[in-house]
Amino acid sequence: MVYINNIYTDLLVFPFIAALFTLPYAVFQYNKHGAVSKYRTLIIYSFILYMLIAFFMVCLPLPDRASTVGNTWQEHLNLIPFR
């Protein structure tokens, strides 16, 4: 269920970030070639969606700080040989 929430968060943030990157690209393409390729713009738009979902999958489901910081690794130490 955590992953579904990350995708929903991405779908809320995606239009703003995609417009931020896609519109300057489209303006640049129009100034350079005199036309905007809808296929190229769609590919750039979908690549931004893919990268945002990958970013949110990595960054958003962070564990609690109490569970990662501390001495929980000491429980797994084997200080007595052959046990």
N, C-alpha and C positions, 0 to 999 in steps of 0.2 A: 504494500500500500504506500510505502514511502516513495517508491519510484513514480507512482501515478501522480502523487502530489508535486513532485519535481517537474514532471511534464506539464501539469496544469500551470505551475508557476512560470515555466518557460513560455507557454502559449500566451500568458498575460503580458510578459515583458517583451516577447519577440517582435510584435509590430513596431514598437518604438525603436528598438535597436536596429532592426532590419531597415527601417526607413532612414535611420541615421547613416547607414553605410550604403544602401542601395541608391538613394537619390543622388548623392554626389557622383557615384559611378555612372548612373544614367546620364547625368548632365555632361560628364567628361566624354562619354561615348558619343553623345549628340554633337558636342563641339568638335570632336575629332573626325567623325565619319559622316555627320549630317543626318544620322538616323539612330534610333535606339533599337537594338535587337531584343525582341521580347524573349526569345529563347535564352540568350545569354543572361539577361536580367533575371529570368526565372531560375536559372542555375545558380547564380550568385545568391539569390533570395533563399533558395533551398539549402545551400551550403551554410549560410548564416544560421538557419534553423537547426541544422545538424550540429554545428559547433556549439550553439547555445545549449542544446539538450545534453550534449556530452559534458560541457562545463558544469551544468547544474547537477548532473548525475554524480559528478566527482565532488563538488563543493558543498552541496546542500545537505546531504544526509550525514552531517557531522555528529559524532557521538558526544555524549555528555562529557564535560571537562573532568568531572570527578572520576569517571570510569577510565580515563586515559592518563590522568596525572596522578602519580602516587606510587606506591610500592606493590602493585598487584603482580608484578613480574616475579617477586620473591617467592610466591607460592609454588612456582614451577621449577625452582632450583633443586637440584639433587646434590646435596652436599655430602652425603654418605655414599662411598663407592659401592658398586654392585647392588644397589637397590633401585 
